[in-house]
C-alpha cells in the first residue's frame, strides 16, 4: 500500500473519532518501542499506525482496551484478604476512635476545671481590695 487514506481505515473502523483514538494509541505504542507490523518506508509514526490499521496487522480490540486503560483514573486500595484481617482492622479502628473520644473528653474536663479556677466571684474581689 503506497498511500494510506482515511477511507482505507474506515473499512476497518467505521467511526472516525474512534479511528483517531486508536491510531493515536498505536502511535504512542510504536513510540514507546512496540514492534512494527509493516515496513516503515520512511513514514512518520502516525502514518505507520494508520497503515497497520488499514492492513489489519494489529488487533483493534487490544488497541481499544489500551485506550480505555490509558484514560482511566482509578485509585487502587489494598483490600483485606480474609475475614480475620478485616476483623483486626475493625478492632484497630474502634480502638483509635475510643482513644480520640477519651482525649476529647479529657480536654473538655480540663477546660472546665480551668474555667472554674479562673473564675473570681465579685464579692471576693471587693474584700481583697
N, CA, C and O atoms as a GROMACS GRO file, in nm:
protein
  516
    1UNK      N    1   0.086  -0.116   0.000
    1UNK     CA    2   0.000   0.000   0.000
    1UNK      C    3   0.091   0.123   0.000
    1UNK      O    4   0.162   0.149   0.097
    2UNK      N    5   0.087   0.196  -0.106
    2UNK     CA    6   0.175   0.311  -0.122
    2UNK      C    7   0.127   0.429  -0.040
    2UNK      O    8   0.207   0.499   0.022
    3UNK      N    9  -0.001   0.452  -0.039
    3UNK     CA   10  -0.054   0.568   0.030
    3UNK      C   11  -0.175   0.526   0.114
    3UNK      O   12  -0.260   0.450   0.068
    4UNK      N   13  -0.179   0.576   0.237
    4UNK     CA   14  -0.290   0.544   0.326
    4UNK      C   15  -0.387   0.660   0.325
    4UNK      O   16  -0.347   0.776   0.338
    5UNK      N   17  -0.512   0.629   0.311
    5UNK     CA   18  -0.616   0.732   0.322
    5UNK      C   19  -0.710   0.691   0.434
    5UNK      O   20  -0.711   0.576   0.478
    6UNK      N   21  -0.787   0.786   0.479
    6UNK     CA   22  -0.883   0.757   0.585
    6UNK      C   23  -0.985   0.655   0.536
    6UNK      O   24  -1.035   0.574   0.615
    7UNK      N   25  -1.017   0.658   0.409
    7UNK     CA   26  -1.115   0.564   0.355
    7UNK      C   27  -1.069   0.419   0.369
    7UNK      O   28  -1.151   0.330   0.388
    8UNK      N   29  -0.939   0.396   0.359
    8UNK     CA   30  -0.887   0.261   0.376
    8UNK      C   31  -0.909   0.212   0.521
    8UNK      O   32  -0.939   0.095   0.544
    9UNK      N   33  -0.894   0.302   0.613
    9UNK     CA   34  -0.908   0.267   0.754
    9UNK      C   35  -1.054   0.261   0.798
    9UNK      O   36  -1.089   0.185   0.888
   10UNK      N   37  -1.139   0.340   0.735
   10UNK     CA   38  -1.281   0.342   0.770
   10UNK      C   39  -1.346   0.207   0.744
   10UNK      O   40  -1.445   0.173   0.808
   11UNK      N   41  -1.292   0.131   0.652
   11UNK     CA   42  -1.346  -0.002   0.626
   11UNK      C   43  -1.326  -0.092   0.748
   11UNK      O   44  -1.406  -0.183   0.772
   12UNK      N   45  -1.220  -0.068   0.823
   12UNK     CA   46  -1.191  -0.149   0.943
   12UNK      C   47  -1.255  -0.090   1.068
   12UNK      O   48  -1.306  -0.163   1.154
   13UNK      N   49  -1.252   0.043   1.078
   13UNK     CA   50  -1.309   0.112   1.195
   13UNK      C   51  -1.402   0.221   1.142
   13UNK      O   52  -1.356   0.328   1.102
   14UNK      N   53  -1.534   0.196   1.142
   14UNK     CA   54  -1.628   0.290   1.079
   14UNK      C   55  -1.638   0.428   1.146
   14UNK      O   56  -1.669   0.526   1.078
   15UNK      N   57  -1.613   0.436   1.272
   15UNK     CA   58  -1.626   0.564   1.343
   15UNK      C   59  -1.494   0.641   1.333
   15UNK      O   60  -1.390   0.592   1.379
   16UNK      N   61  -1.497   0.760   1.273
   16UNK     CA   62  -1.375   0.839   1.253
   16UNK      C   63  -1.312   0.883   1.384
   16UNK      O   64  -1.190   0.891   1.395
   17UNK      N   65  -1.395   0.912   1.483
   17UNK     CA   66  -1.341   0.955   1.612
   17UNK      C   67  -1.267   0.840   1.680
   17UNK      O   68  -1.160   0.858   1.738
   18UNK      N   69  -1.326   0.721   1.672
   18UNK     CA   70  -1.259   0.603   1.728
   18UNK      C   71  -1.129   0.575   1.652
   18UNK      O   72  -1.029   0.535   1.711
   19UNK      N   73  -1.133   0.595   1.522
   19UNK     CA   74  -1.014   0.575   1.439
   19UNK      C   75  -0.900   0.666   1.486
   19UNK      O   76  -0.785   0.624   1.494
   20UNK      N   77  -0.933   0.790   1.515
   20UNK     CA   78  -0.831   0.884   1.562
   20UNK      C   79  -0.774   0.838   1.695
   20UNK      O   80  -0.652   0.838   1.714
   21UNK      N   81  -0.862   0.796   1.789
   21UNK     CA   82  -0.814   0.750   1.920
   21UNK      C   83  -0.725   0.626   1.908
   21UNK      O   84  -0.620   0.618   1.971
   22UNK      N   85  -0.768   0.531   1.825
   22UNK     CA   86  -0.692   0.408   1.812
   22UNK      C   87  -0.560   0.431   1.739
   22UNK      O   88  -0.458   0.371   1.773
   23UNK      N   89  -0.561   0.517   1.639
   23UNK     CA   90  -0.437   0.549   1.567
   23UNK      C   91  -0.339   0.618   1.661
   23UNK      O   92  -0.220   0.588   1.660
   24UNK      N   93  -0.388   0.711   1.741
   24UNK     CA   94  -0.302   0.781   1.836
   24UNK      C   95  -0.244   0.683   1.938
   24UNK      O   96  -0.127   0.692   1.974
   25UNK      N   97  -0.328   0.590   1.985
   25UNK     CA   98  -0.279   0.491   2.081
   25UNK      C   99  -0.170   0.404   2.019
   25UNK      O  100  -0.067   0.379   2.080
   26UNK      N  101  -0.194   0.358   1.896
   26UNK     CA  102  -0.092   0.275   1.829
   26UNK      C  103   0.036   0.355   1.805
   26UNK      O  104   0.145   0.300   1.817
   27UNK      N  105   0.023   0.482   1.771
   27UNK     CA  106   0.140   0.568   1.752
   27UNK      C  107   0.218   0.582   1.882
   27UNK      O  108   0.341   0.580   1.881
   28UNK      N  109   0.148   0.597   1.994
   28UNK     CA  110   0.215   0.604   2.124
   28UNK      C  111   0.286   0.472   2.155
   28UNK      O  112   0.398   0.471   2.206
   29UNK      N  113   0.219   0.361   2.122
   29UNK     CA  114   0.281   0.230   2.145
   29UNK      C  115   0.409   0.216   2.063
   29UNK      O  116   0.511   0.169   2.113
   30UNK      N  117   0.403   0.257   1.936
   30UNK     CA  118   0.521   0.249   1.850
   30UNK      C  119   0.633   0.337   1.904
   30UNK      O  120   0.749   0.296   1.907
   31UNK      N  121   0.597   0.457   1.948
   31UNK     CA  122   0.698   0.548   2.003
   31UNK      C  123   0.760   0.492   2.131
   31UNK      O  124   0.875   0.520   2.163
   32UNK      N  125   0.681   0.411   2.204
   32UNK     CA  126   0.731   0.352   2.327
   32UNK      C  127   0.815   0.227   2.301
   32UNK      O  128   0.872   0.170   2.394
   33UNK      N  129   0.823   0.184   2.174
   33UNK     CA  130   0.910   0.072   2.141
   33UNK      C  131   0.839  -0.054   2.096
   33UNK      O  132   0.904  -0.158   2.082
   34UNK      N  133   0.708  -0.048   2.072
   34UNK     CA  134   0.636  -0.166   2.024
   34UNK      C  135   0.686  -0.202   1.884
   34UNK      O  136   0.718  -0.113   1.805
   35UNK      N  137   0.694  -0.330   1.853
   35UNK     CA  138   0.743  -0.370   1.721
   35UNK      C  139   0.645  -0.332   1.610
   35UNK      O  140   0.523  -0.336   1.629
   36UNK      N  141   0.699  -0.295   1.495
   36UNK     CA  142   0.617  -0.259   1.380
   36UNK      C  143   0.566  -0.385   1.311
   36UNK      O  144   0.636  -0.487   1.309
   37UNK      N  145   0.446  -0.379   1.256
   37UNK     CA  146   0.391  -0.494   1.183
   37UNK      C  147   0.392  -0.470   1.033
   37UNK      O  148   0.357  -0.559   0.955
   38UNK      N  149   0.433  -0.350   0.990
   38UNK     CA  150   0.450  -0.318   0.848
   38UNK      C  151   0.584  -0.246   0.833
   38UNK      O  152   0.642  -0.201   0.932
   39UNK      N  153   0.632  -0.236   0.712
   39UNK     CA  154   0.758  -0.164   0.689
   39UNK      C  155   0.735  -0.015   0.709
   39UNK      O  156   0.631   0.040   0.673
   40UNK      N  157   0.836   0.050   0.768
   40UNK     CA  158   0.823   0.193   0.796
   40UNK      C  159   0.823   0.276   0.669
   40UNK      O  160   0.746   0.372   0.659
   41UNK      N  161   0.905   0.244   0.572
   41UNK     CA  162   0.914   0.316   0.444
   41UNK      C  163   0.932   0.467   0.464
   41UNK      O  164   0.876   0.547   0.389
   42UNK      N  165   1.012   0.505   0.564
   42UNK     CA  166   1.041   0.645   0.591
   42UNK      C  167   0.915   0.726   0.625
   42UNK      O  168   0.911   0.847   0.603
   43UNK      N  169   0.814   0.658   0.678
   43UNK     CA  170   0.689   0.727   0.718
   43UNK      C  171   0.695   0.764   0.865
   43UNK      O  172   0.771   0.706   0.943
   44UNK      N  173   0.615   0.861   0.901
   44UNK     CA  174   0.605   0.901   1.042
   44UNK      C  175   0.523   0.796   1.117
   44UNK      O  176   0.455   0.712   1.057
   45UNK      N  177   0.530   0.805   1.248
   45UNK     CA  178   0.467   0.704   1.333
   45UNK      C  179   0.316   0.697   1.313
   45UNK      O  180   0.258   0.588   1.312
   46UNK      N  181   0.251   0.812   1.296
   46UNK     CA  182   0.106   0.811   1.277
   46UNK      C  183   0.068   0.747   1.145
   46UNK      O  184  -0.034   0.677   1.138
   47UNK      N  185   0.146   0.768   1.042
   47UNK     CA  186   0.118   0.707   0.911
   47UNK      C  187   0.138   0.556   0.920
   47UNK      O  188   0.061   0.478   0.864
   48UNK      N  189   0.242   0.516   0.992
   48UNK     CA  190   0.266   0.372   1.010
   48UNK      C  191   0.148   0.309   1.085
   48UNK      O  192   0.102   0.201   1.048
   49UNK      N  193   0.100   0.375   1.190
   49UNK     CA  194  -0.012   0.318   1.265
   49UNK      C  195  -0.138   0.313   1.181
   49UNK      O  196  -0.215   0.218   1.192
   50UNK      N  197  -0.162   0.413   1.096
   50UNK     CA  198  -0.276   0.407   1.003
   50UNK      C  199  -0.262   0.292   0.905
   50UNK      O  200  -0.360   0.222   0.876
   51UNK      N  201  -0.142   0.271   0.854
   51UNK     CA  202  -0.119   0.161   0.761
   51UNK      C  203  -0.142   0.027   0.830
   51UNK      O  204  -0.199  -0.064   0.770
   52UNK      N  205  -0.099   0.015   0.954
   52UNK     CA  206  -0.121  -0.109   1.029
   52UNK      C  207  -0.270  -0.136   1.048
   52UNK      O  208  -0.315  -0.250   1.036
   53UNK      N  209  -0.345  -0.032   1.078
   53UNK     CA  210  -0.490  -0.049   1.096
   53UNK      C  211  -0.556  -0.084   0.963
   53UNK      O  212  -0.642  -0.173   0.958
   54UNK      N  213  -0.517  -0.016   0.856
   54UNK     CA  214  -0.577  -0.042   0.724
   54UNK      C  215  -0.547  -0.184   0.677
   54UNK      O  216  -0.633  -0.248   0.616
   55UNK      N  217  -0.429  -0.234   0.704
   55UNK     CA  218  -0.391  -0.368   0.661
   55UNK      C  219  -0.430  -0.475   0.762
   55UNK      O  220  -0.408  -0.594   0.740
   56UNK      N  221  -0.489  -0.433   0.874
   56UNK     CA  222  -0.536  -0.524   0.979
   56UNK      C  223  -0.424  -0.611   1.034
   56UNK      O  224  -0.442  -0.730   1.058
   57UNK      N  225  -0.308  -0.551   1.054
   57UNK     CA  226  -0.195  -0.625   1.111
   57UNK      C  227  -0.184  -0.606   1.262
   57UNK      O  228  -0.098  -0.666   1.326
   58UNK      N  229  -0.270  -0.522   1.319
   58UNK     CA  230  -0.274  -0.503   1.465
   58UNK      C  231  -0.414  -0.540   1.513
   58UNK      O  232  -0.512  -0.530   1.439
   59UNK      N  233  -0.422  -0.583   1.637
   59UNK     CA  234  -0.551  -0.620   1.696
   59UNK      C  235  -0.623  -0.493   1.743
   59UNK      O  236  -0.578  -0.423   1.833
   60UNK      N  237  -0.735  -0.466   1.679
   60UNK     CA  238  -0.811  -0.344   1.712
   60UNK      C  239  -0.868  -0.353   1.853
   60UNK      O  240  -0.873  -0.252   1.924
   61UNK      N  241  -0.910  -0.472   1.894
   61UNK     CA  242  -0.964  -0.487   2.030
   61UNK      C  243  -0.857  -0.456   2.136
   61UNK      O  244  -0.888  -0.396   2.239
   62UNK      N  245  -0.735  -0.496   2.110
   62UNK     CA  246  -0.626  -0.465   2.203
   62UNK      C  247  -0.601  -0.315   2.210
   62UNK      O  248  -0.573  -0.261   2.317
   63UNK      N  249  -0.612  -0.247   2.096
   63UNK     CA  250  -0.596  -0.102   2.095
   63UNK      C  251  -0.709  -0.034   2.174
   63UNK      O  252  -0.685   0.061   2.248
   64UNK      N  253  -0.832  -0.085   2.157
   64UNK     CA  254  -0.946  -0.028   2.232
   64UNK      C  255  -0.922  -0.042   2.382
   64UNK      O  256  -0.945   0.051   2.458
   65UNK      N  257  -0.878  -0.159   2.423
   65UNK     CA  258  -0.851  -0.182   2.565
   65UNK      C  259  -0.741  -0.089   2.616
   65UNK      O  260  -0.751  -0.035   2.726
   66UNK      N  261  -0.637  -0.070   2.536
   66UNK     CA  262  -0.527   0.018   2.576
   66UNK      C  263  -0.574   0.163   2.588
   66UNK      O  264  -0.529   0.235   2.678
   67UNK      N  265  -0.663   0.206   2.499
   67UNK     CA  266  -0.716   0.342   2.506
   67UNK      C  267  -0.796   0.360   2.634
   67UNK      O  268  -0.779   0.460   2.705
   68UNK      N  269  -0.882   0.264   2.665
   68UNK     CA  270  -0.965   0.275   2.785
   68UNK      C  271  -0.878   0.275   2.910
   68UNK      O  272  -0.900   0.356   3.000
   69UNK      N  273  -0.780   0.186   2.916
   69UNK     CA  274  -0.692   0.181   3.032
   69UNK      C  275  -0.611   0.309   3.046
   69UNK      O  276  -0.583   0.353   3.158
   70UNK      N  277  -0.573   0.369   2.934
   70UNK     CA  278  -0.497   0.492   2.940
   70UNK      C  279  -0.579   0.611   2.989
   70UNK      O  280  -0.524   0.706   3.044
   71UNK      N  281  -0.709   0.605   2.968
   71UNK     CA  282  -0.796   0.715   3.009
   71UNK      C  283  -0.854   0.698   3.149
   71UNK      O  284  -0.908   0.793   3.206
   72UNK      N  285  -0.843   0.578   3.204
   72UNK     CA  286  -0.899   0.554   3.337
   72UNK      C  287  -0.814   0.620   3.444
   72UNK      O  288  -0.692   0.616   3.439
   73UNK      N  289  -0.882   0.679   3.540
   73UNK     CA  290  -0.814   0.738   3.653
   73UNK      C  291  -0.871   0.670   3.778
   73UNK      O  292  -0.973   0.714   3.831
   74UNK      N  293  -0.806   0.567   3.824
   74UNK     CA  294  -0.854   0.494   3.940
   74UNK      C  295  -0.747   0.493   4.048
   74UNK      O  296  -0.628   0.506   4.021
   75UNK      N  297  -0.794   0.478   4.168
   75UNK     CA  298  -0.705   0.464   4.281
   75UNK      C  299  -0.728   0.324   4.336
   75UNK      O  300  -0.839   0.290   4.375
   76UNK      N  301  -0.623   0.245   4.338
   76UNK     CA  302  -0.634   0.110   4.388
   76UNK      C  303  -0.606   0.108   4.537
   76UNK      O  304  -0.507   0.163   4.584
   77UNK      N  305  -0.695   0.044   4.610
   77UNK     CA  306  -0.678   0.028   4.754
   77UNK      C  307  -0.651  -0.119   4.782
   77UNK      O  308  -0.711  -0.207   4.721
   78UNK      N  309  -0.562  -0.144   4.875
   78UNK     CA  310  -0.539  -0.281   4.917
   78UNK      C  311  -0.653  -0.321   5.009
   78UNK      O  312  -0.675  -0.261   5.114
   79UNK      N  313  -0.724  -0.423   4.968
   79UNK     CA  314  -0.834  -0.471   5.050
   79UNK      C  315  -0.789  -0.593   5.128
   79UNK      O  316  -0.705  -0.670   5.081
   80UNK      N  317  -0.843  -0.610   5.248
   80UNK     CA  318  -0.805  -0.726   5.328
   80UNK      C  319  -0.838  -0.856   5.254
   80UNK      O  320  -0.938  -0.866   5.183
   81UNK      N  321  -0.752  -0.952   5.272
   81UNK     CA  322  -0.768  -1.078   5.201
   81UNK      C  323  -0.864  -1.174   5.270
   81UNK      O  324  -0.928  -1.256   5.203
   82UNK      N  325  -0.875  -1.166   5.402
   82UNK     CA  326  -0.964  -1.261   5.469
   82UNK      C  327  -1.038  -1.191   5.583
   82UNK      O  328  -1.012  -1.075   5.615
   83UNK      N  329  -1.132  -1.266   5.644
   83UNK     CA  330  -1.216  -1.210   5.749
   83UNK      C  331  -1.136  -1.176   5.874
   83UNK      O  332  -1.167  -1.078   5.942
   84UNK      N  333  -1.034  -1.255   5.906
   84UNK     CA  334  -0.955  -1.229   6.026
   84UNK      C  335  -0.880  -1.097   6.014
   84UNK      O  336  -0.872  -1.021   6.110
   85UNK      N  337  -0.826  -1.070   5.895
   85UNK     CA  338  -0.756  -0.944   5.873
   85UNK      C  339  -0.853  -0.826   5.881
   85UNK      O  340  -0.820  -0.721   5.935
   86UNK      N  341  -0.972  -0.845   5.826
   86UNK     CA  342  -1.075  -0.740   5.830
   86UNK      C  343  -1.117  -0.713   5.975
   86UNK      O  344  -1.136  -0.598   6.013
   87UNK      N  345  -1.132  -0.819   6.055
   87UNK     CA  346  -1.170  -0.802   6.195
   87UNK      C  347  -1.061  -0.727   6.271
   87UNK      O  348  -1.091  -0.643   6.355
   88UNK      N  349  -0.935  -0.757   6.243
   88UNK     CA  350  -0.824  -0.688   6.311
   88UNK      C  351  -0.824  -0.540   6.276
   88UNK      O  352  -0.800  -0.455   6.362
   89UNK      N  353  -0.852  -0.508   6.152
   89UNK     CA  354  -0.857  -0.368   6.110
   89UNK      C  355  -0.973  -0.296   6.178
   89UNK      O  356  -0.959  -0.181   6.221
   90UNK      N  357  -1.088  -0.363   6.188
   90UNK     CA  358  -1.203  -0.302   6.255
   90UNK      C  359  -1.174  -0.276   6.403
   90UNK      O  360  -1.214  -0.173   6.458
   91UNK      N  361  -1.103  -0.369   6.467
   91UNK     CA  362  -1.067  -0.351   6.609
   91UNK      C  363  -0.972  -0.232   6.624
   91UNK      O  364  -0.989  -0.151   6.715
   92UNK      N  365  -0.874  -0.221   6.536
   92UNK     CA  366  -0.781  -0.108   6.540
   92UNK      C  367  -0.854   0.024   6.523
   92UNK      O  368  -0.826   0.121   6.592
   93UNK      N  369  -0.948   0.027   6.429
   93UNK     CA  370  -1.025   0.150   6.407
   93UNK      C  371  -1.111   0.184   6.527
   93UNK      O  372  -1.122   0.300   6.564
   94UNK      N  373  -1.173   0.083   6.589
   94UNK     CA  374  -1.256   0.107   6.707
   94UNK      C  375  -1.171   0.160   6.822
   94UNK      O  376  -1.212   0.254   6.891
   95UNK      N  377  -1.052   0.101   6.843
   95UNK     CA  378  -0.964   0.148   6.950
   95UNK      C  379  -0.918   0.291   6.924
   95UNK      O  380  -0.912   0.373   7.016
   96UNK      N  381  -0.886   0.320   6.801
   96UNK     CA  382  -0.844   0.456   6.767
   96UNK      C  383  -0.957   0.554   6.791
   96UNK      O  384  -0.934   0.665   6.840
   97UNK      N  385  -1.078   0.515   6.757
   97UNK     CA  386  -1.194   0.601   6.778
   97UNK      C  387  -1.217   0.624   6.927
   97UNK      O  388  -1.247   0.736   6.969
   98UNK      N  389  -1.203   0.518   7.008
   98UNK     CA  390  -1.220   0.532   7.153
   98UNK      C  391  -1.114   0.623   7.211
   98UNK      O  392  -1.144   0.706   7.297
   99UNK      N  393  -0.991   0.609   7.165
   99UNK     CA  394  -0.883   0.696   7.214
   99UNK      C  395  -0.911   0.842   7.180
   99UNK      O  396  -0.884   0.930   7.261
  100UNK      N  397  -0.964   0.867   7.060
  100UNK     CA  398  -0.998   1.004   7.024
  100UNK      C  399  -1.109   1.058   7.112
  100UNK      O  400  -1.105   1.174   7.155
  101UNK      N  401  -1.209   0.973   7.140
  101UNK     CA  402  -1.320   1.016   7.225
  101UNK      C  403  -1.270   1.047   7.366
  101UNK      O  404  -1.310   1.148   7.424
  102UNK      N  405  -1.183   0.961   7.420
  102UNK     CA  406  -1.130   0.983   7.555
  102UNK      C  407  -1.046   1.110   7.562
  102UNK      O  408  -1.058   1.187   7.657
  103UNK      N  409  -0.962   1.130   7.463
  103UNK     CA  410  -0.878   1.250   7.466
  103UNK      C  411  -0.964   1.375   7.453
  103UNK      O  412  -0.932   1.479   7.511
  104UNK      N  413  -1.072   1.367   7.377
  104UNK     CA  414  -1.162   1.481   7.364
  104UNK      C  415  -1.230   1.509   7.497
  104UNK      O  416  -1.242   1.624   7.538
  105UNK      N  417  -1.275   1.403   7.566
  105UNK     CA  418  -1.338   1.421   7.697
  105UNK      C  419  -1.240   1.478   7.798
  105UNK      O  420  -1.276   1.566   7.877
  106UNK      N  421  -1.115   1.430   7.796
  106UNK     CA  422  -1.015   1.481   7.889
  106UNK      C  423  -0.988   1.629   7.864
  106UNK      O  424  -0.972   1.706   7.959
  107UNK      N  425  -0.984   1.668   7.738
  107UNK     CA  426  -0.963   1.810   7.708
  107UNK      C  427  -1.080   1.893   7.758
  107UNK      O  428  -1.060   2.001   7.814
  108UNK      N  429  -1.201   1.844   7.739
  108UNK     CA  430  -1.319   1.918   7.784
  108UNK      C  431  -1.320   1.929   7.936
  108UNK      O  432  -1.353   2.034   7.991
  109UNK      N  433  -1.282   1.819   8.006
  109UNK     CA  434  -1.279   1.822   8.152
  109UNK      C  435  -1.174   1.920   8.202
  109UNK      O  436  -1.200   1.996   8.296
  110UNK      N  437  -1.057   1.920   8.143
  110UNK     CA  438  -0.951   2.011   8.189
  110UNK      C  439  -0.989   2.155   8.162
  110UNK      O  440  -0.957   2.244   8.241
  111UNK      N  441  -1.058   2.181   8.052
  111UNK     CA  442  -1.103   2.318   8.024
  111UNK      C  443  -1.206   2.362   8.126
  111UNK      O  444  -1.205   2.477   8.170
  112UNK      N  445  -1.296   2.271   8.165
  112UNK     CA  446  -1.400   2.306   8.262
  112UNK      C  447  -1.337   2.335   8.398
  112UNK      O  448  -1.373   2.433   8.462
  113UNK      N  449  -1.242   2.251   8.442
  113UNK     CA  450  -1.174   2.274   8.570
  113UNK      C  451  -1.096   2.405   8.568
  113UNK      O  452  -1.094   2.478   8.667
  114UNK      N  453  -1.031   2.434   8.456
  114UNK     CA  454  -0.953   2.556   8.445
  114UNK      C  455  -1.045   2.677   8.450
  114UNK      O  456  -1.012   2.778   8.513
  115UNK      N  457  -1.161   2.670   8.385
  115UNK     CA  458  -1.255   2.781   8.386
  115UNK      C  459  -1.306   2.806   8.528
  115UNK      O  460  -1.326   2.921   8.567
  116UNK      N  461  -1.328   2.698   8.605
  116UNK     CA  462  -1.378   2.714   8.740
  116UNK      C  463  -1.274   2.780   8.830
  116UNK      O  464  -1.309   2.862   8.915
  117UNK      N  465  -1.147   2.746   8.813
  117UNK     CA  466  -1.043   2.805   8.899
  117UNK      C  467  -1.012   2.948   8.858
  117UNK      O  468  -0.972   3.030   8.941
  118UNK      N  469  -1.031   2.980   8.732
  118UNK     CA  470  -1.003   3.115   8.686
  118UNK      C  471  -1.116   3.213   8.722
  118UNK      O  472  -1.096   3.334   8.719
  119UNK      N  473  -1.231   3.160   8.756
  119UNK     CA  474  -1.345   3.246   8.784
  119UNK      C  475  -1.332   3.305   8.925
  119UNK      O  476  -1.309   3.231   9.021
  120UNK      N  477  -1.346   3.434   8.936
  120UNK     CA  478  -1.341   3.503   9.066
  120UNK      C  479  -1.477   3.566   9.088
  120UNK      O  480  -1.528   3.639   9.003
  121UNK      N  481  -1.534   3.535   9.201
  121UNK     CA  482  -1.666   3.590   9.232
  121UNK      C  483  -1.653   3.740   9.262
  121UNK      O  484  -1.551   3.782   9.317
  122UNK      N  485  -1.753   3.819   9.227
  122UNK     CA  486  -1.745   3.965   9.250
  122UNK      C  487  -1.729   4.000   9.399
  122UNK      O  488  -1.664   4.100   9.430
  123UNK      N  489  -1.788   3.920   9.492
  123UNK     CA  490  -1.778   3.950   9.635
  123UNK      C  491  -1.633   3.936   9.682
  123UNK      O  492  -1.586   4.017   9.761
  124UNK      N  493  -1.563   3.834   9.633
  124UNK     CA  494  -1.426   3.808   9.678
  124UNK      C  495  -1.332   3.919   9.631
  124UNK      O  496  -1.238   3.954   9.704
  125UNK      N  497  -1.354   3.973   9.517
  125UNK     CA  498  -1.264   4.075   9.467
  125UNK      C  499  -1.275   4.204   9.546
  125UNK      O  500  -1.176   4.276   9.560
  126UNK      N  501  -1.394   4.237   9.599
  126UNK     CA  502  -1.412   4.357   9.678
  126UNK      C  503  -1.344   4.345   9.814
  126UNK      O  504  -1.291   4.443   9.866
  127UNK      N  505  -1.346   4.223   9.872
  127UNK     CA  506  -1.285   4.202  10.003
  127UNK      C  507  -1.132   4.212   9.993
  127UNK      O  508  -1.067   4.259  10.086
  128UNK      N  509  -1.076   4.167   9.882
  128UNK     CA  510  -0.934   4.171   9.866
  128UNK      C  511  -0.881   4.316   9.857
  128UNK      O  512  -0.765   4.342   9.890
  129UNK      N  513  -0.964   4.406   9.812
  129UNK     CA  514  -0.922   4.544   9.796
  129UNK      C  515  -0.928   4.613   9.928
  129UNK      O  516  -0.896   4.732   9.937
   0.00000   0.00000   0.00000
